[in-house]
Amino acid sequence: MIETIAFDGDDTLWHNETLFSITQARFAELLAPYGDFDDLPESLVATERRNLLVFGYGIKGFILSMIETAIEVTDSRVAAADIQAIIDAGKAMRDHPVELLDGVREVVEALATGSQRLMVITKGDLFDQESKLARSGLAELFDVIEIVSEKDTSTYQRILDRHHVDPAAFLMVGNSVRSDVLPVVEVGGRAVHVPYEVTWAIERVEAVDGGRPGVWELDSLSALPDLLSELDHA
């Protein structure tokens, strides 16, 4: 029996990575006058990966990594005006409306009337994530909100211990195999993978085995209530 259901935020409840992809495309256009940078996406990902322990996840870390990458690939030739354009792009991302994925509100509202405890476990910048949750209109539907700097086995174990959650009765729902599935299974929980249309390079891992015990893959969050009903009657 599932007693606690936790949801990821970015690209599970609301759109996120598409905005990053659009901004990255604008970044490439901005640097085009400085030369041919065919490996710019790889250079940016390498910088982001290197900076994760410094800036963490989120818009601010992304913008700082773009600035650092621009300086590196142009051999410091990038103009101050273009640096300002990158900063402005980050501010535009921060102000972009929160757009829920199809069916999210209906599913969360329906589950909120049930007996299971609902949680959000999302990683990223505290200010960004608190703002997105507030603007999503979903925050009041959750019993627990956890904003963390990383999603690994130790993080999940701390959350489960803090809220007295039995791992065997815990279900995590998210778009990332790396962050929302594998570490949850390792601590004894169960997970539902709902793939998003775009996956950040740093989150990519081999596809999860669809037949793996305790792991399910759904095409849409709208299918979650039916899955929960099946599990309750199994």
C-alpha positions in Angstrom: 0.0 0.0 0.0 1.3 3.4 -1.0 1.1 5.8 1.9 3.2 8.7 0.7 3.5 10.0 -2.9 6.2 12.5 -3.8 6.5 14.5 -6.9 9.5 16.2 -8.6 8.9 19.8 -9.7 10.8 20.8 -12.8 9.5 18.9 -15.9 7.2 16.8 -13.8 4.7 19.3 -12.5 5.7 22.3 -14.7 7.7 22.9 -17.9 11.3 23.8 -17.3 13.9 22.3 -19.6 12.4 23.7 -22.8 13.0 27.2 -21.4 16.7 26.3 -20.8 16.9 24.9 -24.3 15.5 28.1 -25.8 17.9 30.2 -23.8 20.8 28.0 -24.9 19.9 28.5 -28.5 19.9 32.3 -28.0 23.3 31.9 -26.4 24.7 30.2 -29.5 23.3 33.0 -31.7 24.9 35.6 -29.4 28.3 34.0 -29.8 28.0 33.3 -33.5 29.8 36.6 -34.5 32.9 35.5 -32.5 33.5 32.3 -34.5 32.4 28.8 -35.3 31.8 27.0 -32.1 30.4 23.6 -33.2 31.2 22.1 -29.8 29.5 25.0 -27.8 26.8 22.7 -26.3 29.4 20.3 -25.0 31.5 23.1 -23.7 28.6 24.6 -21.8 27.6 21.2 -20.3 31.2 20.7 -19.2 31.2 24.1 -17.5 27.9 23.4 -15.8 29.1 20.0 -14.6 32.2 21.6 -13.2 30.2 24.3 -11.5 27.5 22.2 -9.9 29.4 21.9 -6.6 29.9 25.7 -6.6 26.6 27.1 -7.8 24.3 24.2 -7.6 21.3 23.6 -9.9 19.0 26.4 -11.3 18.9 29.5 -13.4 21.7 31.4 -11.6 24.2 28.6 -12.0 23.1 28.2 -15.6 23.7 31.9 -16.4 27.0 32.0 -14.6 28.1 28.9 -16.5 27.1 30.6 -19.8 29.1 33.6 -19.0 32.1 31.5 -18.1 31.8 29.5 -21.2 31.5 32.7 -23.4 34.7 34.0 -21.9 36.5 30.7 -22.4 35.5 30.0 -26.0 36.0 33.5 -27.2 39.4 33.8 -25.5 38.0 36.7 -23.4 36.9 38.6 -26.5 33.2 38.5 -25.6 31.9 42.1 -25.2 30.4 43.5 -22.0 27.1 44.1 -23.9 26.9 40.4 -24.7 27.6 39.5 -21.1 24.7 41.8 -20.1 22.5 40.1 -22.7 23.2 36.7 -21.0 22.3 38.2 -17.6 19.1 39.6 -19.1 18.3 36.2 -20.5 18.5 34.8 -17.0 16.2 37.5 -15.6 13.7 36.7 -18.4 13.9 33.0 -17.4 13.2 33.9 -13.8 10.2 36.0 -14.8 8.7 33.4 -17.2 5.3 32.2 -16.2 5.0 28.8 -14.6 3.3 26.5 -17.1 1.9 23.3 -15.7 2.1 20.1 -17.7 -1.2 18.7 -19.1 -3.3 17.1 -16.5 -1.1 18.0 -13.5 -3.6 20.1 -11.7 -6.4 17.6 -12.0 -4.2 14.7 -10.8 -2.8 16.5 -7.8 -6.2 17.9 -6.8 -7.7 14.5 -7.0 -4.9 12.9 -5.0 -5.1 15.6 -2.4 -8.6 14.4 -1.4 -7.3 10.9 -0.8 -5.6 9.3 2.2 -2.0 9.4 0.9 0.3 12.1 2.1 1.6 14.2 -0.8 5.0 15.7 -1.0 7.1 17.7 -3.4 10.8 16.8 -3.5 12.6 19.1 -6.0 16.2 20.2 -6.3 17.6 23.6 -7.3 18.0 27.1 -6.1 15.8 27.7 -3.0 14.5 31.1 -4.2 13.7 29.8 -7.7 11.9 26.7 -6.6 9.9 28.5 -3.8 8.9 31.0 -6.4 7.8 28.4 -9.0 5.8 26.5 -6.4 4.0 29.7 -5.2 3.2 30.7 -8.8 2.1 27.2 -9.8 -0.9 27.4 -7.5 -0.2 23.9 -6.3 1.7 24.5 -3.1 -1.3 24.3 -0.8 -2.2 20.8 -2.1 1.0 19.3 -0.7 1.5 18.2 2.9 5.3 18.4 2.7 7.7 20.5 0.4 11.3 19.6 0.3 13.8 21.7 -1.8 17.2 20.1 -1.9 20.6 20.7 -3.4 20.9 17.1 -4.8 18.8 14.0 -5.1 20.8 11.0 -4.1 20.3 8.1 -1.7 21.4 10.0 1.4 19.1 12.9 0.6 16.1 10.6 0.2 17.0 8.7 3.3 17.2 11.9 5.3 13.8 13.0 4.1 12.1 9.7 4.8 13.6 9.5 8.2 12.6 13.1 9.0 9.0 12.6 8.1 8.8 9.0 9.4 8.0 7.5 6.0 8.4 3.8 5.5 10.4 3.3 2.2 8.2 0.4 1.2 5.1 2.6 1.3 6.8 5.5 -0.5 6.4 6.3 -4.2 8.4 9.0 -6.1 7.1 10.4 -9.4 9.5 12.3 -11.7 11.0 12.7 -15.1 14.6 11.9 -14.3 15.8 8.3 -14.0 19.0 9.6 -12.4 17.3 11.7 -9.7 13.8 10.4 -9.3 14.1 6.7 -9.9 17.5 5.1 -9.2 18.2 6.6 -5.7 14.6 6.0 -4.6 14.8 2.3 -5.5 18.2 2.1 -3.7 16.6 3.2 -0.4 13.8 0.7 -0.7 11.1 2.9 -2.3 9.2 2.7 -5.5 9.2 5.1 -8.4 7.2 6.2 -11.5 9.1 7.6 -14.4 7.2 10.1 -16.6 9.7 11.1 -19.3 9.7 14.7 -20.4 10.3 15.8 -24.0 13.7 17.2 -23.3 16.3 15.8 -20.9 19.2 17.9 -19.6 22.5 16.3 -20.6 23.7 16.0 -17.0 20.5 14.1 -16.0 20.8 11.5 -18.8 21.4 7.9 -17.9 20.5 4.6 -19.6 16.8 4.0 -19.8 15.4 2.3 -16.7 14.4 -1.3 -17.2 10.6 -1.3 -17.6 10.4 -4.7 -16.0 12.3 -3.7 -12.9 10.4 -4.4 -9.7 9.0 -1.3 -8.1 9.5 0.9 -11.1 6.8 1.9 -13.7 7.0 4.2 -16.7 4.0 6.3 -17.8 3.5 8.4 -20.8 1.6 11.1 -18.9 1.0 12.0 -15.3 -2.7 11.7 -16.1 -2.2 7.9 -16.0 -1.0 7.9 -12.4 -4.4 7.5 -10.6 -5.1 4.4 -12.6 -1.7 2.9 -11.7 -2.3 3.7 -8.0 -5.7 2.0 -8.2 -4.0 -1.1 -9.6 -1.4 -1.1 -6.9 -4.0 -0.7 -4.2 -5.8 -3.8 -5.5 -2.8 -5.9 -6.3 
